[in-house]
Amino acid sequence: MKNHARLPAVGGAAALKFTAMAIACMIATPALANADAPQLDDLAQPLLDDVFDGDYAIVAVGAGYLPDYEGSNDYGVMPGVAARGSVGGIGFATRGIGLELDLVPNLPGNVEVSFGPDIRYRTVRSGSVKDDVMDLLPRLDKTVELGFGAGVSVKNVLTPVDSIALSASTRWDVSGNGAGQSISAQLSYFTALSPGMGAGLSAGTTWVNGDYADYYYAISPVGSVATGEQLPTYDADSGFKDWEVRAYYGFDFDGDFRNGGLGLALALSYERLLNSAADTPLTAMRGDANQYAAMIGLGYAF
């Protein structure tokens, strides 16, 4: 069975099934491409022999009540789909419009690590947005980001069915748009409440370089004129762009995560934008630095 230390920690098979459903709650479809929607990283670990031994797959669908784009104060319901699993000992998980792999085999004992490539296709503010003034700005080009992630998890921290995970990832724009680099880190804790029920918390932050900040938060003279100077010019700087906390809960419909089948996940998140992400007129004048999200997802494991 393949583990993913980059992907919140749930005791045993509950992790595999629950986190995939949580991911489905937090990804935007291409039809709603302006939203840089919150996404749960996840961690999975083996506990008992079950449907997740060897090759397995989980598919999930969900919906979230999310900001129209990062920094927006306009919200809407956005659908999502997700898949994750393991084939031939290599773990995979969709992340938004992207894919991450875990190339590290399981280790014996309570400590597990992961490492692998991460690719994303970002479509933030590449189409129409709900805010009339923001919609006057030139559209951003869609970008492709490539990078890697790594993580470590420890099982049986406070009880025999809990775990804690620390993960980090970095990605660079490789599409030639000058969208820079981001580095994210997250600490998460999860515990099984029963064989078919679990809950957890996570906290994370993201740092971005100057190119990233300029691409997503700066307003050029051309952009200012496009809005009839309702938005002033703004130069963005590198730095931490946010911190966020998340709470999530999941259960299996037949009371046992280990045998696969159908399950449900619920999640709430709060993100506080910082520095240029909060100070840009895009947020300060037309949006809100406080970002909220509520998600629900339905998944099937086999």
Residue frames as qw, qx, qy, qz and C-alpha x, y, z in Angstrom:
[[0.000, 0.887, 0.461, 0.000, 0.00, 0.00, 0.00],
 [0.446, 0.355, 0.005, 0.822, 1.31, 3.45, -0.86],
 [0.281, -0.735, -0.423, 0.449, 1.28, 6.36, 1.60],
 [0.311, 0.668, 0.182, 0.651, 1.28, 10.11, 0.89],
 [0.444, -0.464, -0.408, 0.648, 2.77, 12.31, 3.59],
 [0.051, -0.007, 0.124, 0.991, 1.95, 15.42, 1.63],
 [0.364, -0.336, -0.565, -0.660, -1.62, 14.54, 1.40],
 [0.442, -0.558, 0.395, -0.581, -4.15, 15.83, 6.45],
 [0.189, 0.226, -0.946, 0.135, -3.43, 12.72, 8.41],
 [0.785, -0.211, -0.006, -0.582, -6.22, 10.28, 9.17],
 [0.498, -0.356, 0.779, -0.136, -5.78, 7.06, 11.07],
 [0.501, 0.033, 0.854, 0.136, -5.36, 4.16, 8.65],
 [0.258, 0.359, 0.745, 0.500, -7.66, 3.61, 5.73],
 [0.023, 0.850, 0.457, -0.259, -9.85, 6.48, 6.88],
 [0.205, -0.626, 0.238, 0.714, -7.12, 8.81, 5.65],
 [0.243, 0.003, 0.736, 0.632, -7.20, 7.53, 2.11],
 [0.060, 0.591, 0.758, 0.269, -10.92, 7.79, 1.65],
 [0.152, -0.843, -0.383, 0.347, -11.66, 10.89, 3.71],
 [0.248, -0.581, 0.210, 0.746, -8.92, 13.09, 2.30],
 [0.200, 0.148, 0.701, 0.668, -9.84, 12.39, -1.30],
 [0.038, -0.747, -0.651, -0.132, -13.38, 13.49, -0.58],
 [0.260, -0.796, -0.155, 0.524, -12.08, 16.60, 1.16],
 [0.296, -0.242, 0.465, 0.799, -9.96, 17.43, -1.88],
 [0.127, 0.467, 0.735, 0.476, -13.03, 17.19, -4.10],
 [0.136, -0.850, -0.467, 0.201, -14.67, 19.85, -1.95],
 [0.302, -0.789, 0.069, 0.531, -11.84, 22.27, -2.56],
 [0.370, -0.134, 0.567, 0.724, -11.06, 22.33, -6.27],
 [0.419, 0.600, 0.113, -0.673, -12.63, 24.53, -8.91],
 [0.714, 0.359, 0.560, 0.219, -13.61, 23.18, -12.30],
 [0.368, 0.036, 0.360, 0.856, -12.37, 24.91, -15.48],
 [0.026, -0.692, -0.553, -0.463, -15.81, 26.44, -15.95],
 [0.387, -0.911, -0.137, -0.038, -15.22, 28.38, -12.73],
 [0.805, 0.221, -0.155, 0.528, -11.62, 29.08, -13.49],
 [0.067, 0.777, -0.171, 0.603, -11.20, 32.44, -11.73],
 [0.695, -0.664, 0.120, -0.248, -11.32, 30.91, -8.27],
 [0.389, 0.456, -0.738, 0.309, -7.99, 30.01, -6.72],
 [0.758, -0.479, -0.186, -0.403, -9.98, 27.79, -4.39],
 [0.404, -0.599, 0.641, -0.260, -8.66, 26.44, -1.08],
 [0.832, 0.176, -0.506, -0.144, -7.37, 22.90, -1.24],
 [0.747, -0.565, 0.334, -0.112, -6.54, 20.38, 1.44],
 [0.296, 0.494, -0.817, 0.015, -3.20, 18.68, 1.31],
 [0.890, -0.279, 0.017, -0.361, -3.62, 15.13, 2.54],
 [0.006, -0.502, 0.852, -0.148, -1.74, 12.34, 4.24],
 [0.907, -0.079, -0.182, -0.372, -2.62, 8.67, 4.14],
 [0.074, -0.514, 0.827, -0.214, -1.19, 5.84, 6.21],
 [0.636, -0.057, -0.732, -0.237, -1.77, 2.07, 6.46],
 [0.491, -0.418, 0.488, -0.588, -3.41, 0.49, 9.50],
 [0.684, -0.020, 0.706, -0.183, -4.96, -2.87, 8.69],
 [0.191, 0.034, 0.826, 0.528, -5.28, -5.10, 5.65],
 [0.378, 0.610, 0.460, -0.523, -8.11, -3.64, 3.61],
 [0.636, 0.687, 0.344, 0.071, -9.21, -2.48, 0.18],
 [0.132, 0.965, -0.218, -0.065, -6.32, 0.03, 0.14],
 [0.626, -0.425, 0.584, 0.295, -3.58, -2.62, 0.16],
 [0.536, 0.152, 0.642, 0.527, -1.83, -2.71, -3.21],
 [0.040, 0.187, 0.397, 0.897, -3.37, -0.78, -6.09],
 [0.024, 0.645, 0.696, -0.314, -6.45, 1.28, -5.30],
 [0.101, 0.314, 0.276, 0.903, -8.31, 4.36, -6.48],
 [0.001, -0.600, -0.602, 0.527, -10.68, 6.90, -5.00],
 [0.097, 0.397, 0.422, 0.809, -12.93, 9.17, -7.05],
 [0.121, -0.552, -0.580, 0.587, -14.88, 12.02, -5.52],
 [0.069, 0.598, 0.377, 0.704, -17.21, 14.86, -6.41],
 [0.310, -0.529, -0.516, 0.598, -18.00, 17.86, -4.26],
 [0.105, 0.791, 0.279, 0.534, -19.02, 21.49, -4.07],
 [0.457, -0.307, -0.371, 0.748, -17.84, 24.48, -2.09],
 [0.006, 0.959, 0.273, 0.073, -19.04, 27.96, -1.18],
 [0.694, -0.173, 0.092, 0.693, -15.91, 29.89, -2.10],
 [0.001, 0.735, -0.064, -0.675, -14.61, 33.37, -3.03],
 [0.695, 0.700, 0.086, -0.136, -14.83, 34.24, -6.73],
 [0.686, 0.500, -0.323, 0.419, -11.03, 34.64, -6.71],
 [0.631, -0.289, -0.408, 0.593, -8.39, 35.09, -4.03],
 [0.168, -0.123, -0.158, 0.965, -9.14, 38.38, -2.25],
 [0.263, -0.363, -0.505, -0.738, -12.71, 38.65, -3.54],
 [0.259, 0.058, 0.635, -0.726, -15.68, 39.44, -1.31],
 [0.723, 0.176, -0.195, -0.639, -18.03, 37.87, -3.85],
 [0.359, -0.209, 0.901, -0.123, -18.86, 34.22, -3.15],
 [0.736, 0.217, -0.267, -0.583, -20.51, 31.44, -5.06],
 [0.859, -0.135, 0.479, -0.118, -21.01, 27.67, -5.22],
 [0.359, 0.642, -0.617, -0.280, -18.33, 25.88, -7.22],
 [0.989, -0.029, 0.047, -0.139, -18.29, 22.16, -8.13],
 [0.019, -0.704, 0.707, 0.063, -15.20, 19.99, -8.01],
 [0.982, 0.082, -0.140, -0.092, -13.95, 16.55, -8.93],
 [0.157, -0.733, 0.657, -0.082, -10.91, 14.63, -7.69],
 [0.971, 0.062, -0.227, -0.034, -9.11, 11.30, -7.89],
 [0.088, -0.722, 0.664, -0.174, -6.25, 9.73, -6.01],
 [0.988, -0.075, 0.041, -0.129, -4.76, 6.33, -5.45],
 [0.327, -0.626, 0.681, 0.195, -1.73, 4.14, -5.98],
 [0.905, 0.403, -0.036, -0.127, -0.62, 2.09, -8.96],
 [0.833, 0.319, -0.273, 0.361, 2.50, -0.04, -8.86],
 [0.646, -0.395, -0.286, 0.587, 3.63, 1.60, -5.61],
 [0.209, 0.121, 0.080, 0.967, 3.48, 5.14, -7.02],
 [0.034, 0.640, 0.631, -0.437, 0.91, 7.36, -5.37],
 [0.126, 0.297, 0.378, 0.868, -1.02, 10.00, -7.30],
 [0.002, 0.665, 0.599, -0.445, -3.52, 12.72, -6.44],
 [0.223, 0.657, 0.361, 0.624, -5.21, 15.37, -8.53],
 [0.285, -0.511, -0.336, 0.739, -4.84, 18.89, -7.13],
 [0.285, 0.678, 0.028, -0.677, -7.14, 21.42, -8.72],
 [0.792, 0.600, -0.066, -0.088, -6.23, 21.29, -12.40],
 [0.153, 0.721, -0.662, 0.131, -3.02, 19.45, -11.68],
 [0.954, -0.081, -0.288, -0.018, -1.34, 16.30, -10.45],
 [0.175, -0.739, 0.613, -0.220, 1.11, 15.37, -7.72],
 [0.870, 0.110, -0.481, -0.004, 3.02, 12.10, -7.35],
 [0.557, -0.679, 0.450, -0.163, 4.59, 10.36, -4.35],
 [0.712, 0.477, -0.515, -0.021, 7.62, 8.33, -5.37],
 [0.032, -0.485, 0.768, -0.417, 8.80, 7.22, -1.90],
 [0.612, -0.193, -0.755, -0.136, 7.87, 3.69, -0.74],
 [0.657, -0.683, -0.075, -0.311, 6.35, 3.14, 2.69],
 [0.236, 0.487, -0.718, 0.437, 8.76, 2.81, 5.59],
 [0.603, -0.358, -0.707, 0.096, 8.29, 0.41, 8.52],
 [0.313, -0.257, -0.497, 0.767, 7.32, 1.90, 11.85],
 [0.015, 0.783, 0.539, -0.311, 5.40, 5.04, 12.76],
 [0.043, -0.705, 0.177, 0.686, 7.35, 7.58, 10.68],
 [0.643, 0.438, 0.558, 0.290, 6.67, 7.96, 6.97],
 [0.109, -0.556, 0.218, 0.795, 7.99, 10.34, 4.34],
 [0.623, 0.612, 0.479, 0.088, 7.00, 11.39, 0.83],
 [0.133, -0.583, 0.327, 0.732, 8.60, 13.20, -2.08],
 [0.511, 0.368, 0.703, 0.330, 7.55, 13.77, -5.66],
 [0.135, 0.109, 0.330, 0.928, 6.78, 16.18, -8.50],
 [0.145, 0.646, 0.589, -0.463, 3.85, 18.59, -8.51],
 [0.143, 0.133, 0.476, 0.858, 2.31, 20.26, -11.57],
 [0.164, 0.627, 0.583, -0.490, -0.55, 22.79, -11.62],
 [0.179, 0.420, 0.495, 0.739, -2.50, 24.68, -14.25],
 [0.095, -0.507, -0.468, 0.717, -3.63, 28.02, -12.78],
 [0.134, 0.538, 0.578, 0.598, -6.43, 30.04, -14.33],
 [0.219, -0.613, -0.468, 0.598, -6.81, 32.78, -11.69],
 [0.154, 0.762, 0.128, -0.616, -8.64, 35.87, -13.07],
 [0.227, -0.138, 0.706, 0.657, -8.27, 34.62, -16.63],
 [0.033, -0.500, -0.742, -0.445, -12.00, 35.11, -17.27],
 [0.264, -0.623, -0.156, -0.719, -14.84, 37.33, -16.17],
 [0.263, -0.131, -0.747, 0.596, -15.27, 38.01, -12.46],
 [0.138, -0.719, -0.681, 0.012, -18.32, 39.16, -10.51],
 [0.242, -0.695, -0.160, 0.658, -16.90, 42.53, -9.41],
 [0.493, 0.827, 0.263, 0.049, -17.67, 45.14, -12.10],
 [0.003, 0.936, -0.336, -0.102, -14.48, 47.17, -11.53],
 [0.539, -0.419, 0.707, 0.185, -12.20, 44.14, -11.30],
 [0.723, 0.385, 0.565, 0.102, -13.72, 42.85, -14.50],
 [0.371, 0.924, -0.037, -0.080, -12.34, 45.91, -16.34],
 [0.350, -0.699, 0.577, 0.238, -8.75, 44.87, -15.65],
 [0.530, 0.477, -0.640, -0.288, -6.81, 43.02, -18.36],
 [0.970, -0.161, -0.049, -0.173, -7.19, 39.25, -18.03],
 [0.377, -0.626, 0.678, 0.078, -4.31, 37.29, -16.57],
 [0.599, 0.368, -0.659, -0.268, -2.77, 34.60, -18.75],
 [0.951, -0.264, 0.008, -0.158, -3.23, 31.01, -17.64],
 [0.037, 0.733, -0.670, 0.113, -0.06, 29.58, -16.17],
 [0.931, -0.027, -0.362, 0.024, 1.60, 26.20, -15.74],
 [0.299, -0.768, 0.498, -0.269, 3.53, 25.64, -12.53],
 [0.883, 0.119, -0.444, 0.098, 6.03, 22.85, -11.95],
 [0.158, -0.688, 0.551, -0.444, 7.74, 21.95, -8.70],
 [0.585, -0.004, -0.801, 0.128, 7.96, 19.32, -5.99],
 [0.569, -0.615, 0.109, -0.534, 6.68, 18.55, -2.52],
 [0.480, 0.154, -0.803, 0.317, 7.91, 16.62, 0.49],
 [0.588, -0.555, 0.048, -0.587, 6.45, 15.62, 3.82],
 [0.293, 0.144, -0.883, 0.337, 6.88, 13.59, 6.97],
 [0.660, -0.442, -0.151, -0.588, 4.19, 12.10, 9.18],
 [0.064, 0.229, -0.870, 0.432, 4.21, 10.43, 12.58],
 [0.634, -0.343, -0.547, -0.427, 1.50, 7.97, 13.58],
 [0.711, -0.449, -0.517, 0.160, 0.27, 7.07, 17.08],
 [0.198, 0.512, -0.259, 0.794, 1.10, 10.49, 18.54],
 [0.358, -0.307, 0.429, -0.770, -1.51, 10.75, 21.30],
 [0.807, 0.032, 0.428, -0.405, -3.59, 7.67, 20.54],
 [0.536, -0.092, 0.779, 0.312, -3.18, 4.51, 18.41],
 [0.442, 0.583, 0.639, 0.236, -5.40, 6.03, 15.69],
 [0.105, 0.965, 0.079, -0.228, -4.04, 9.55, 15.19],
 [0.731, 0.126, 0.193, 0.642, -1.21, 11.15, 13.26],
 [0.045, -0.897, 0.004, 0.439, 0.51, 14.48, 12.71],
 [0.732, 0.360, 0.333, 0.472, 2.08, 15.62, 9.45],
 [0.105, -0.780, 0.143, 0.600, 4.38, 18.39, 8.30],
 [0.679, 0.410, 0.489, 0.363, 4.53, 19.07, 4.57],
 [0.037, -0.724, 0.157, 0.670, 6.03, 21.64, 2.23],
 [0.662, 0.439, 0.513, 0.326, 5.97, 22.28, -1.51],
 [0.052, -0.646, 0.177, 0.741, 7.31, 24.78, -4.01],
 [0.614, 0.510, 0.555, 0.234, 6.37, 25.51, -7.60],
 [0.157, -0.435, 0.263, 0.847, 7.62, 27.82, -10.36],
 [0.606, 0.667, 0.159, -0.403, 5.81, 29.25, -13.35],
 [0.489, -0.210, 0.685, 0.497, 7.17, 27.42, -16.41],
 [0.479, 0.655, 0.577, 0.088, 4.74, 28.87, -18.95],
 [0.439, 0.220, 0.205, 0.847, 6.79, 32.01, -19.64],
 [0.140, -0.825, -0.400, -0.373, 4.32, 34.42, -18.05],
 [0.228, 0.444, -0.401, 0.768, 6.67, 35.57, -15.31],
 [0.640, -0.582, -0.217, -0.453, 4.35, 34.40, -12.52],
 [0.112, -0.670, 0.581, -0.449, 7.24, 33.55, -10.22],
 [0.485, 0.050, -0.850, 0.200, 7.50, 31.07, -7.36],
 [0.612, -0.555, 0.073, -0.558, 5.51, 30.09, -4.30],
 [0.348, 0.169, -0.864, 0.322, 6.53, 28.04, -1.24],
 [0.661, -0.451, -0.113, -0.589, 3.86, 26.54, 1.01],
 [0.218, 0.169, -0.882, 0.383, 4.04, 24.71, 4.35],
 [0.673, -0.379, -0.198, -0.603, 1.34, 22.98, 6.38],
 [0.001, -0.176, 0.889, -0.423, 1.01, 21.24, 9.74],
 [0.671, -0.188, -0.317, -0.643, -1.98, 18.93, 10.16],
 [0.174, -0.152, 0.885, -0.404, -3.41, 16.61, 12.80],
 [0.681, -0.074, -0.382, -0.620, -6.08, 13.98, 12.35],
 [0.231, -0.166, 0.892, -0.352, -7.63, 11.31, 14.54],
 [0.410, -0.226, -0.786, -0.404, -10.06, 8.51, 13.86],
 [0.451, -0.266, 0.347, -0.778, -13.15, 8.82, 16.07],
 [0.815, 0.037, 0.509, -0.275, -14.39, 5.34, 15.12],
 [0.562, -0.012, 0.710, 0.424, -13.72, 2.83, 12.29],
 [0.335, 0.568, 0.602, 0.450, -15.95, 4.95, 10.06],
 [0.070, -0.966, -0.217, -0.124, -15.53, 8.48, 11.37],
 [0.663, -0.117, -0.088, 0.735, -12.65, 10.99, 11.65],
 [0.009, 0.985, 0.168, 0.048, -11.89, 14.68, 12.23],
 [0.717, -0.069, 0.002, 0.693, -8.88, 16.95, 11.97],
 [0.031, -0.964, -0.045, 0.261, -7.31, 20.40, 11.94],
 [0.735, 0.187, 0.162, 0.631, -4.59, 21.97, 9.81],
 [0.073, -0.933, -0.008, 0.352, -2.71, 25.27, 9.63],
 [0.739, 0.194, 0.320, 0.560, -0.53, 26.55, 6.83],
 [0.011, -0.852, 0.058, 0.520, 1.15, 29.52, 5.20],
 [0.743, 0.468, 0.304, 0.370, 2.49, 30.50, 1.77],
 [0.259, -0.684, 0.208, 0.650, 5.43, 32.71, 0.77],
 [0.672, 0.650, 0.310, 0.174, 5.72, 34.19, -2.74],
 [0.535, -0.173, 0.174, 0.809, 8.59, 35.90, -4.55],
 [0.067, 0.505, 0.001, -0.861, 8.47, 39.31, -6.24],
 [0.161, 0.068, -0.700, -0.693, 7.51, 37.98, -9.67],
 [0.166, -0.428, -0.888, -0.022, 4.55, 36.09, -8.23],
 [0.071, -0.615, -0.464, 0.634, 3.42, 39.14, -6.27],
 [0.076, 0.372, -0.285, -0.880, 3.74, 41.41, -9.32],
 [0.142, -0.099, -0.833, -0.525, 1.81, 39.02, -11.52],
 [0.268, -0.502, -0.820, -0.063, -1.16, 38.51, -9.20],
 [0.290, -0.717, -0.479, 0.415, -1.29, 41.67, -7.05],
 [0.239, -0.309, 0.139, 0.910, 0.32, 44.59, -8.89],
 [0.397, 0.793, 0.449, -0.112, -1.73, 47.11, -10.92],
 [0.498, 0.041, 0.318, 0.805, 0.05, 48.65, -13.90],
 [0.127, 0.361, -0.003, -0.924, -0.73, 52.08, -15.34],
 [0.309, -0.021, -0.705, -0.638, -2.52, 50.30, -18.20],
 [0.301, -0.379, -0.872, 0.077, -4.65, 48.39, -15.69],
 [0.071, -0.454, -0.445, 0.769, -5.45, 51.51, -13.73],
 [0.225, 0.239, -0.288, -0.900, -6.57, 53.35, -16.87],
 [0.294, -0.153, -0.862, -0.384, -8.67, 50.32, -17.88],
 [0.247, -0.518, -0.770, 0.280, -10.68, 50.75, -14.67],
 [0.014, -0.844, -0.249, -0.475, -11.15, 54.48, -15.29],
 [0.237, 0.434, -0.513, 0.701, -8.56, 54.99, -12.53],
 [0.723, -0.531, -0.088, -0.433, -10.99, 53.58, -10.00],
 [0.909, -0.333, 0.015, 0.251, -8.07, 51.37, -9.00],
 [0.000, -0.923, 0.363, 0.126, -4.69, 53.15, -8.53],
 [0.674, 0.471, -0.554, 0.131, -1.37, 51.72, -9.68],
 [0.732, -0.591, 0.291, -0.171, 0.26, 49.39, -7.18],
 [0.458, 0.538, -0.700, 0.101, 3.69, 47.76, -6.90],
 [0.909, -0.367, -0.052, -0.192, 3.70, 44.43, -5.08],
 [0.000, 0.686, -0.703, 0.189, 6.51, 42.89, -3.05],
 [0.623, 0.053, -0.780, 0.038, 7.65, 39.42, -2.10],
 [0.234, -0.309, 0.608, -0.692, 6.67, 38.01, 1.29],
 [0.120, 0.225, 0.945, -0.204, 4.17, 35.81, 3.06],
 [0.251, -0.196, -0.448, -0.836, 0.86, 36.08, 1.26],
 [0.689, -0.391, -0.213, -0.572, -1.40, 34.33, 3.79],
 [0.054, -0.161, 0.929, -0.330, -1.99, 32.03, 6.70],
 [0.660, -0.134, -0.367, -0.642, -4.92, 29.68, 6.93],
 [0.291, -0.142, 0.863, -0.387, -6.63, 27.19, 9.22],
 [0.596, 0.001, -0.563, -0.572, -8.96, 24.34, 8.32],
 [0.464, -0.121, 0.759, -0.439, -11.23, 21.91, 10.13],
 [0.561, 0.170, -0.605, -0.539, -12.67, 18.78, 8.57],
 [0.579, -0.079, 0.694, -0.422, -14.84, 15.80, 9.38],
 [0.505, 0.244, -0.652, -0.511, -15.68, 12.65, 7.45],
 [0.622, -0.106, 0.687, -0.361, -17.65, 9.44, 7.81],
 [0.121, 0.114, -0.897, -0.409, -18.21, 6.21, 5.92],
 [0.628, -0.122, -0.161, -0.752, -21.79, 5.28, 5.12],
 [0.856, -0.139, -0.476, -0.147, -21.37, 1.63, 6.17],
 [0.645, -0.744, 0.126, -0.121, -19.35, 2.51, 9.28],
 [0.789, -0.343, 0.356, 0.365, -15.93, 1.23, 8.14],
 [0.242, 0.839, -0.320, -0.368, -13.44, 3.15, 5.99],
 [0.344, -0.465, 0.782, 0.234, -11.30, 0.05, 5.50],
 [0.559, 0.244, 0.785, 0.103, -13.63, -1.80, 3.14],
 [0.128, 0.086, 0.510, 0.846, -13.93, 1.00, 0.58],
 [0.007, 0.668, 0.743, 0.053, -17.32, 2.11, -0.65],
 [0.048, 0.750, 0.276, 0.599, -19.08, 5.42, -0.21],
 [0.463, -0.457, -0.420, 0.633, -18.23, 8.21, 2.25],
 [0.054, 0.911, 0.263, 0.312, -18.84, 11.90, 2.93],
 [0.549, -0.152, -0.229, 0.790, -16.50, 14.73, 3.99],
 [0.056, -0.949, -0.277, -0.140, -17.21, 18.23, 5.31],
 [0.618, -0.070, -0.115, 0.774, -14.67, 21.05, 5.69],
 [0.046, -0.981, -0.188, 0.008, -14.46, 24.70, 6.79],
 [0.683, 0.049, -0.020, 0.729, -11.51, 27.02, 6.16],
 [0.073, -0.979, -0.107, 0.156, -10.40, 30.54, 7.02],
 [0.702, 0.209, 0.089, 0.675, -7.58, 32.33, 5.18],
 [0.153, -0.917, -0.086, 0.358, -6.09, 35.68, 6.16],
 [0.657, 0.608, 0.056, 0.443, -4.30, 37.45, 3.33],
 [0.548, -0.669, 0.006, 0.502, -1.10, 39.29, 4.25],
 [0.373, -0.398, 0.363, 0.755, 1.28, 41.91, 2.88],
 [0.129, 0.219, -0.460, -0.851, 0.82, 42.63, -0.84],
 [0.152, -0.301, -0.899, -0.279, -1.99, 40.08, -1.14],
 [0.159, -0.687, -0.637, 0.313, -3.97, 42.13, 1.41],
 [0.153, -0.603, -0.048, 0.781, -2.67, 45.63, 0.62],
 [0.156, 0.104, 0.638, 0.747, -3.25, 45.56, -3.14],
 [0.397, 0.139, 0.072, -0.904, -6.28, 47.65, -4.17],
 [0.508, -0.025, -0.755, -0.414, -7.63, 44.45, -5.70],
 [0.476, -0.334, -0.781, 0.226, -8.26, 43.30, -2.12],
 [0.198, -0.268, -0.438, 0.835, -8.18, 46.45, 0.00],
 [0.257, 0.209, -0.047, -0.942, -10.60, 48.43, -2.21],
 [0.627, 0.110, -0.425, -0.644, -12.61, 45.77, -4.03],
 [0.734, -0.068, -0.672, -0.069, -12.42, 42.70, -1.81],
 [0.667, -0.668, 0.158, -0.291, -11.59, 41.42, 1.66],
 [0.193, 0.571, -0.776, 0.184, -8.42, 40.06, 3.26],
 [0.492, -0.118, 0.766, -0.397, -10.57, 37.62, 5.25],
 [0.523, 0.211, -0.642, -0.520, -11.40, 34.62, 3.09],
 [0.597, -0.102, 0.660, -0.446, -13.88, 31.90, 4.08],
 [0.493, 0.191, -0.709, -0.468, -14.88, 28.60, 2.52],
 [0.666, -0.086, 0.611, -0.420, -17.28, 25.72, 3.28],
 [0.387, 0.355, -0.746, -0.409, -17.06, 22.43, 1.40],
 [0.787, -0.048, 0.514, -0.339, -18.81, 19.08, 1.10],
 [0.356, 0.470, -0.716, -0.373, -17.72, 16.05, -0.91],
 [0.912, -0.011, 0.290, -0.292, -18.88, 12.51, -1.71],
 [0.180, 0.616, -0.741, -0.195, -16.30, 9.87, -2.56],
 [0.978, 0.015, 0.049, -0.204, -16.10, 6.21, -3.54],
 [0.149, -0.659, 0.734, 0.066, -13.07, 3.99, -2.86],
 [0.972, 0.149, 0.076, -0.165, -12.27, 0.73, -4.62]]
